[in-house]
Amino acid sequence: MQGTIQEVLDLLDLEQVEVNIFRGISPKDRWQRVFGGQVLGQALVAASRTVEQRVCHSLHAYFIRPGDPKIPILYEVDRARDGKSFTTRRVVAIQHGEQIFNMAASFQVPEVGLEHQFDMPKVVGPENLEPEDVRRARLADQLPEQVREHFLKPQPIDMRPVEEDDNLLNPKKGPPYQDIWIKAKGQMPDDLAMHQCVLAYASDMSLLDTCLIPHGISWFSGRLQSASIEHAMWFHHPFRVDDWLLYTHDSPSAAGGRGFNRGLMYSRDGKLVASVAQEGLIRVRDTRQK
């Protein structure tokens, strides 16, 4: 992942190679597979660049194959429909001649209608929580050296958990809930579509963690095979990613080697601006000696 929000914006600034075809690249420090949030954000950028005067209100995506960070990703946009109020786009991401990801996104002419929402949870504000880079520096010595270097790299999104578990290798078991304040590190342009794309990028950074909390399993244990399988997102109100957002998570179920997770995102003034749902692969390896 990238160290500053400008680097993320550069990552999301796709090259248009043909009508409805865009090309994206991955950060040079990715060594295993492409980060799922990157593909989500880039695909939404590709779709948004084929739409005018309409705002994305939902997207539904499937991760089909691991992305190869060493080569570019081609995004092909199908202009499925341009209606009076709604516009529909389908995006396919391709590497090595095969689909690695596909997404359907819907855009709407802004309008006024009935409104209600769940209230934002009452939690400690982000200014009273430890900055992420400070927390990572404090906890890094718990990790093996080969993991520590990546763990300490500057992150583009400041993520401040409301309830912290400082044991990285053996986290305590708990109910499948977590609240995290998130905010882009740096100023963003006044472009709602780009704020949506960056929020899509950030939405994949912590959601799958939630289904592991009841089981006390760490990403750093070497016991997990995990990956995002599908991801859906709904945008309810305009927002800014460079202002603090409360990302509240829950995981209603884990079964069949999959974990199901949901998220609600609130602005500082309590407005529900986006909702997320994701299912991910969470296989636990048997690491005992045979």
N, C-alpha and C positions, 0 to 999 in steps of 0.2 A: 504494500500500500504506500501511498505517497505522504510526504512530510508536511506539505503546505497545501492550502486549499487551491492556490493558483496551479499547482502541479496536477491536482484533480481536474480542474477546469481544462487544462491543456490535454489531459487524458481523454476527456469527454468531447473535445473539439475534433470531431471526425472529419476525415477527408472525403469529399464527394468525388467518386470516380466515374459515375455515370448517373443518369436519371434514376432515382430510387435505389441507388447502390452507394454504400458508404464503407469506408475502411477505418478501423480502429487498431491501435497498438496497445501493448501491455507495458507496465513498468519494467525496466531492465533488471530490477532486483527480485522479480518473481522467478522462482526456480522450479516449482513443482507443477502448479496448475494455475489457471487464471482465476482471480477472485470473483466470486459470483456477483457481488455488488457492482463490479466494473462492467460486466456484460449487461446487467440490468440497466445501469445508467447510460451506457453507450447505445443500447437498443432504443431506449426512450428518446435519446437525442436524435437518432435516425428517424424515428416516427414523427417526432415534433417538427423536424425540418421539412416535412411534407404537408404540414397543416398550418393554416393561417387563421388568426382571430378566434381560435377556439382553445380551450384549456383541457388538458388531460384530467379525467376524473377517475379512471381506473385502468389497471393493467393486470394481465394474467400470463404468467410465464412458466416454462418448463426448461429445466437444465437437463440436456440429453446426454452429452458427453463432456468429459473434462476438457477445458480449454488449454491449448498449448501456448504458453507465454512467449515462446521464441519466434512466433510468426504472427502477422496481422490477422485480424478477424474481419471478414466481409459481412456486412449487414444489408440484406435485401428487403426492401419495404414494398408490400403489396397494398395498394390504395383500395381497400376492399369496398368502402362506401363513403360518399360525401352526401349526407342528408341535410335537411333544413336546420336541424338542431344538433345532430350528432354526426361525428366523423369516426370511422373505424379503420384502423391500420393493423396489418399483420407484419411482423418482422421475423426474419430467419437469419441466424448467425451461422456462418460457414467457415470451417477450417479443413484443410486436407480433403476438400471435395465433399465433406459430410456436414450435416446439421449438428451443431453442438448445443443449440438453444433456439427456442422460438417463443414468440410473445404476441398476444393480441392486446391492443390498447385502444381506448375509446376517448374521444374528445368532445366537448360540448360548448355551445355558445353560452356564455354566462347568463344566468337568469335567477330570479328571486322566487322562493317557494317556502313551504312549511319547514320549520327548523326545530330540532331538539337534539340533545346529546347526553352521553354519560358525563358526569362531573369528573373533573381532574382530581386524582388522589391528593391528599394533603401530605406533602413530604418536605424534607429539608431542601432549601434552595441551593443551587449549584455553587454560589459564592462561599458557602459554608462547607464545601466538600473539597477533597484533595485533587488538584489538577492531575490529569492522567499521566503526563510525563514525569511528575514527581513521584507518583505512586509506582510507576514501572521501575524507576531508578531504585526505589526503596526495596522492591521485591525481587529484583533481577537475580540476586545471588542464590535464590532457591533453584534456579534452572541450570541445566547442563550448558556448557560453554557454547556449543553449536546452536542452541536455541536462543541463548541470551542475547546474542548480537542482533538477531531479527526482532526480538521482543523490545529492545531498546531503541529501535529506529523511530524517529519522529513520526507521529500520526497526523493525518489531515483533519480528523474530527476529534475534538476533545470529548471524551466519554467519562462521566463521573457517576459511578454507581452510588445509589442512595444507601444501600446496605452492602458493605464490602466484606469479602472473605479473603483474608490475606494469605491463606495457604494455597499456593498455586498448584501444588502437586497432589494434595489430598484434601480437597475442599469438603466442608461439612455438608451433610444431607439436609435438605429443607424443602418446604413447599414450592411448587413450580411457579414462582412469581419473582419478578425483579423490576426495579425502576431505575432508569439511567438517564441523566441529563446529557444531551448531546448538543454540540455546537461546532460549526466550521471554524477552523483556525484562520482567520483573515476575512477581509471584506469581500462580499459577493456583488456582482452586478445586479442592477434592478431588472431582472428578467425572471418572471415566475416560472417559466418552463425550465430554466437552468436550475432554479432552486428545487424543483421537483426531481430533476435528474440527479442532483447531488443527494437529495434525501433518499431516492431509490438506492443509490450507491451505499449510503450509510445504513440503510434499513437491514442489510444483510450482515452487518458486522457483529451483532450480539444476539439476534433472535433465536438461533438454533441452540445457544447455550442454555436457554431456559428449560428445555426438556431434560437436561443432564442434572439439574439441581437436586431432584429427589433421589438421585442415584449416587451422588458424591463422586462422580468421575471427572477427571481433569483432561482437558485437551492435551496436556503435556505428559500424560501417563504412558503414551505409546500403545494404549489398549483400544483406541477408537479408530474405526473407519467411518468417516463422516463426510457428507456432502449435501448441498441444497438440492432438492428434487423439483419442487415447484414453489412459486412465489407469487402472491397476489397483493395488490396495493390499491387503495382508494384514497383520492384526494378530496377533502370536504370544503376547505377554505384556503385562501391565499396565506402564505407564511414566508418567513425568511429563515434559511438554514444558518445564517451567521448571527442569529439571535438564539438564545437557549430554548430548546424544546425538551419536554419531558417524554421519554419513550418508555411506556409502561408495558411490560411483557407478562404473558401467562402461557402455560402449556397444558391444555385440557387432557392430552393423551399421549402416551408412547406405546406402540404395539407393532409387531411384525417387523422389527428392525427399523422402524420409522418413528420420528418424533414430530408431533404437530404443535405449532406455536402461533400465538397471536400477539399483535402489538397495537397500542393506541398512542398517538403522538399529539401532544398538547403544546400550545404556545404558552409563554410565561403568564399571560392574562387568563389562562384557563380554557381557551377555545380549542376544541378537538379539530385538528387540521388534517389528519391522515390516519388511516387504519391499515394494518398489514396482517397477512396470514401466510404461513410457510410450513411445508412439510419437508423434513430432511432425513437422510439416511444416518442412522446411529447404530452401527454394528459394533459389538464389543468383542475384541479378540481374546482368545485364551492364551495368555503369555506364560503359563506354567511350563516348566521343563518336562519333556516327555522321555 
